Amino acid sequence: MGNKLFVLWGLIFLLTGPALCLSECVDLGRADSHGIQGAHTVIFYTGMKPVARITTPYCILYQDSIIHLIKPYTCDADRIIVDGGQCVIGTVSSAVTTPRY
């Protein structure tokens, strides 16, 4: 019984471990503005400093889209509100990896 449980836990970690290690989370509660970049990317700012870049591969963003956060601490595969509808976040990148445009 112990070996089966060990194998089961190992399999669960193997399947979920890479997703947990590769996902990134950012506290967007401090962001006070955002800008749309392309059709699927939002960059959040605190003042003039970029805080994070979020991509929404299944939602189309427009320059006048209204963006609302569901929760301030945002991770890959969370959701945001775009123009009144929920959108799945594809990736979240912190300001260190966000290029300045």
C-alpha positions in Angstrom: 0.0 0.0 0.0 2.8 2.4 0.8 4.5 1.9 -2.6 1.3 2.6 -4.4 0.7 5.8 -2.5 4.3 6.9 -3.2 3.9 6.2 -6.9 0.6 8.1 -6.9 2.1 11.2 -5.2 5.1 11.0 -7.6 2.8 10.9 -10.6 0.7 13.8 -9.3 3.9 15.9 -8.8 5.2 14.9 -12.2 2.1 16.1 -13.9 1.5 19.3 -11.9 5.1 20.2 -10.9 6.3 21.8 -14.2 3.2 24.0 -14.4 3.7 25.2 -10.9 7.4 25.9 -11.4 6.9 27.7 -14.7 3.9 29.8 -13.8 4.6 33.4 -12.6 2.5 35.5 -10.3 2.6 39.3 -9.9 0.9 41.6 -7.4 -1.0 44.0 -9.6 -2.8 45.7 -6.7 -0.2 48.4 -6.8 -0.7 49.1 -10.6 -2.4 52.4 -11.2 -2.7 52.3 -15.0 -2.4 50.0 -18.0 -1.7 50.1 -21.7 -2.8 47.8 -24.5 0.0 46.5 -26.7 -1.2 44.6 -29.8 -4.4 42.5 -29.7 -3.6 40.2 -26.8 -1.2 42.0 -24.4 -1.8 44.4 -21.5 1.1 46.2 -19.7 0.3 47.4 -16.1 2.2 50.4 -14.7 2.8 52.0 -11.4 3.4 55.6 -12.4 5.7 55.4 -15.4 7.3 52.1 -14.3 6.0 48.8 -15.9 4.9 46.3 -13.3 3.8 43.4 -15.4 2.8 42.2 -18.9 -0.2 39.9 -19.3 -1.2 38.1 -22.4 -4.7 36.9 -23.2 -4.5 34.6 -26.1 -8.2 33.9 -26.4 -9.5 37.5 -26.0 -9.0 40.4 -28.4 -8.0 43.7 -26.8 -8.7 47.1 -28.3 -7.0 50.4 -27.5 -10.2 51.5 -25.7 -10.9 48.2 -23.9 -11.9 48.4 -20.3 -9.7 46.1 -18.1 -10.7 45.1 -14.5 -8.7 42.7 -12.3 -10.6 40.0 -10.5 -7.9 39.8 -7.8 -4.8 41.8 -7.2 -2.4 38.9 -7.0 -2.5 37.5 -10.6 -1.0 34.3 -12.0 -0.9 32.4 -15.2 -4.3 30.9 -16.1 -6.2 33.3 -13.8 -8.9 35.5 -15.3 -9.4 39.2 -15.9 -12.4 41.2 -17.0 -12.1 42.7 -20.5 -15.0 44.8 -21.8 -17.4 43.1 -19.3 -16.4 39.5 -20.2 -13.9 37.1 -18.5 -10.7 36.3 -20.2 -8.2 33.6 -19.3 -4.6 34.9 -18.8 -2.1 33.0 -20.9 1.1 34.3 -19.3 2.1 36.8 -16.6 5.6 38.4 -16.9 7.1 40.6 -14.2 8.6 44.0 -14.8 12.1 42.5 -15.0 11.1 40.8 -18.3 8.7 43.5 -19.6 10.4 45.5 -22.3 9.7 49.3 -22.3 8.0 50.5 -25.5 
